[in-house]
């Protein structure tokens, strides 16, 4: 797995943890760290996590054994 895909996976995990905090505790860690939901810093983090999620979609189409795209 190359660096970009590993980074994307880490960011997706961070995003999932943030969503869990929102669901269970009504606490948005990203907003707390970067000045609110609508602050430019928060928007950048949200956008980066969203892009990481889109990159991670490709993991659904990879063969688990040799990490190559599955041919149909």
JOWO-V947213 format. One line per field, one symbol per residue. ss: DSSP state (h for helix, s for strand, l for the rest). phi: phi as a letter, one per 40 degrees, with the letter a starting at -180 (. if undefined). burial: I if it has 16 or more other ideal C-beta (glycine too) atoms within 10 Angstrom, else O. A space follows every 10 residues. Layout:
ss=???
phi=???
burial=???
This chain:
ss=llhhhhhhhh hhhhhhhhhh hhhhhlllhh hhhhlllllh hhhhhhhhhh hhhhhhhhhh hsllllllsl ll
phi=.cdccccccc cccccccccc ccccbfbccc cccbghcbcc cccccdcccc ccccccdccc bbcccbfbdc cb
burial=OOOOIOOIOO IIOIIOOIOO OOOOOOOIOI IOOIOOOOOO OIOOIIOOIO OIOOIIOOOO OOOOOOOOOO OO
